[in-house]
Each structure stands twice: as C-alpha cells, then as structure tokens.
Amino acid sequence: MRQYRCTRNDLYQCDCPGRDDLRERQGHYIWARNEEEAWQIMAGRYPLETTAGFTVEPWEGGNVTVVEIKRDKDGNIINE
C-alpha cells in the first residue's frame, strides 16, 4: 500500500489558483494499493462528484514543521 493525494475536481471549476495548481488545493490523503483504488475510495466519499472526477497522485510527503502563531487580543501576531 502507498499513500495518494486526491483532490475533488468539481470544486475547482472557477478561475481560481486551485483550478490548475494542485498545491493550492485541499488534499485528501488516502492509503490504497493503486491509483484506481484511491479513486474508488474518493468516489465512495463523494458519489455526486464522480462525473467531474478526482485527481489522484502518488504522495511522498516530506518534512513538516508545525509552527504556533500567537496573537494578542486585537489579533496582531506576537513575535517572541
């Protein structure tokens, strides 16, 4: 099994950055045996969107750094 990054094509019909740039889309990360199985899992989750389909790509992931951003009562970022 490997991990796939899947996106819902139906949500990106407008002229927006996510339409053509996968980095701008919200990804669904699915473990599956192959791309077809990942597509079928997405179809099960979003059956009304199968006509538009889904983009399925193998995903390697990477190093992720989680950063906490603190704000004051006025919403300004607090630099520590």
Residue pairs with C-beta under 8 A, 6 or more apart in sequence:
1 31
1 32
1 33
2 31
2 32
2 33
2 58
2 59
3 29
3 30
3 31
3 58
3 59
3 61
4 29
4 30
4 31
4 32
4 35
4 38
4 56
4 57
4 58
4 59
5 22
5 27
5 28
5 29
5 56
5 57
5 58
5 59
6 27
6 28
6 29
6 30
6 38
6 39
6 41
6 42
6 54
6 55
6 56
6 57
7 22
7 25
7 26
7 27
7 28
7 54
7 55
8 28
8 42
8 46
8 49
8 52
8 54
9 49
9 52
9 53
9 54
9 55
10 46
10 49
10 51
10 52
11 18
12 18
12 19
12 25
13 19
13 52
16 24
17 24
18 24
18 25
22 55
22 57
25 55
27 59
28 42
28 45
29 59
30 38
30 41
30 42
32 38
32 41
35 56
35 58
38 56
39 53
39 54
39 56
42 54
42 56
43 50
43 54
46 54
69 77
70 77
70 78
70 80
71 77
71 78
72 78
